[in-house]
Amino acid sequence: MSPSCAPIVLFVYNRPHHTAETIAALQANDLSLHSDLIVFSDGPKKPEHAKNVQAVRNLLDNITGFKSVEIRASEQNNG
């Protein structure tokens, strides 16, 4: 019987290196394969942030190692 785990919620913005490190740390957890991951990706606040926001979203497209992965990407910045 697999354990019942609360979902993991991750909020990301425009820091691809930090996002990659956080995802790797979560994946290393023994219960990650039994956990749902929900990621909220905010839209760029300024045009110059768009490149890094997109880099973060590219990382999100390839996440594995969880029971399920749900990405909620906003086109506008919600603060």
Contact map, one row per residue, 1 for C-alpha under 8 A:
1110000000000000000000000000000000000000000000000000000000000000000000000000000
1111000000000000000000000000000001000000000000000000000000000000000000000000000
1111100000000000000000000000000001000000000000000000000000000000000000000000000
0111110000000000000000000000000001000000000000000000000000000000000000000000000
0011111000000000000000000000001001110000000000000000000000000000000000000000000
0001111100000000000000000000000000110000000000000000000000000000000000000000000
0000111110000000000000000000000000111100000000000000000000000000000000000000000
0000011111000000000000000000000000111100000000000000000000000000000000000000000
0000001111100000000000000000000000001111000000000000000000000000000000000000000
0000000111110000000000000000000000001111000000000000000000000000000000000000000
0000000011111000000000000000000000000011110000000000000000000000000000000000000
0000000001111110001000000000000000000011110000000000000100000000000000000000000
0000000000111110000000000000000000000000111100000000100100000000000000000000000
0000000000011111000000000000000000000000000100001101111100000000000000000000000
0000000000011111111000000000000000000000000000000001100100000000000000000000000
0000000000000111111100000000000000000000000000000001101100100000000000000000000
0000000000000011111110000000000000000000000000000000000000000000000000000000000
0000000000000011111111000000000000000000000000000000000000000000000000000000000
0000000000010011111111100000000000000000000000000000000100000000000000000000000
0000000000000001111111110000000000000000000000000000000000100000000000000000000
0000000000000000111111111000000000000000000000000000000000000000000000000000000
0000000000000000011111111100000000000000000000000000000000000000000000000000000
0000000000000000001111111110000000000000000000000000000000000010000000000000000
0000000000000000000111111111000000000000000000000000000000000000000000000000000
0000000000000000000011111111100000000000000000000000000000000000000000000000000
0000000000000000000001111111100100000000000000000000000000000000000000000000000
0000000000000000000000111111110110000000000000000000000000000001110000000000000
0000000000000000000000011111110100000000000000000000000000000000000000000000000
0000000000000000000000001111111100000000000000000000000000000000000000000000000
0000000000000000000000000011111110000000000000000000000000000000000000000000000
0000100000000000000000000000111111100000000000000000000000000000000000000000000
0000000000000000000000000111111111110000000000000000000000000000111000000000000
0000000000000000000000000010011111100000000000000000000000000000111000000000000
0111100000000000000000000000001111110000000000000000000000000000011000000000000
0000111100000000000000000000001111111000000000000000000000000000011100000000000
0000111100000000000000000000000101111100000000000000000000000000011111000000000
0000001111000000000000000000000000111110000000000000000000000000011111000000000
0000001111000000000000000000000000011111000000000000000000000000000011110000000
0000000011110000000000000000000000001111100000000000000000000000000011110000000
0000000011110000000000000000000000000111110000000000000000000000000000111100000
0000000000111000000000000000000000000011111000000000000010000000000000111100000
0000000000111000000000000000000000000001111100000000100000000000000000001111111
0000000000001000000000000000000000000000111110000100100000000000000000001111110
0000000000001100000000000000000000000000011111101100100000000000000000000011100
0000000000000000000000000000000000000000001111101000000000000000000000000001101
0000000000000000000000000000000000000000000111111100000000000000000000000000000
0000000000000000000000000000000000000000000111111100000000000000000000000000000
0000000000000000000000000000000000000000000001111110000000000000000000000000000
0000000000000100000000000000000000000000000111111111100000000000000000000000000
0000000000000100000000000000000000000000001101111111110000000000000000000000000
0000000000000000000000000000000000000000000000011111111000000000000000000000000
0000000000000111000000000000000000000000000000001111111100000000000000000000000
0000000000001111000000000000000000000000011100001111111110000000000000000000000
0000000000000100000000000000000000000000000000000111111111000000000000000000000
0000000000000101000000000000000000000000000000000011111111100000000000000000000
0000000000011111001000000000000000000000000000000001111111110000000000000000000
0000000000000000000000000000000000000000100000000000111111111000000000000000000
0000000000000000000000000000000000000000000000000000011111111100000000000000000
0000000000000001000100000000000000000000000000000000001111111110000000000000000
0000000000000000000000000000000000000000000000000000000111111110000000100000000
0000000000000000000000000000000000000000000000000000000011111110000000000000000
0000000000000000000000000000000000000000000000000000000001111111000000000000000
0000000000000000000000100000000000000000000000000000000000111111100010000000000
0000000000000000000000000010000000000000000000000000000000000111110010000000000
0000000000000000000000000010000110000000000000000000000000000011111000000000000
0000000000000000000000000010000111111000000000000000000000000001111110000000000
0000000000000000000000000000000111111000000000000000000000000000111110000000000
0000000000000000000000000000000000111000000000000000000000000000011111000000000
0000000000000000000000000000000000011110000000000000000000000011011111100000000
0000000000000000000000000000000000011110000000000000000000000000000111110000000
0000000000000000000000000000000000000111100000000000000000010000000011111000000
0000000000000000000000000000000000000111100000000000000000000000000001111100000
0000000000000000000000000000000000000001111000000000000000000000000000111110000
0000000000000000000000000000000000000001111000000000000000000000000000011111110
0000000000000000000000000000000000000000011100000000000000000000000000001111100
0000000000000000000000000000000000000000011110000000000000000000000000000111110
0000000000000000000000000000000000000000011110000000000000000000000000000111111
0000000000000000000000000000000000000000011000000000000000000000000000000101111
0000000000000000000000000000000000000000010010000000000000000000000000000000111
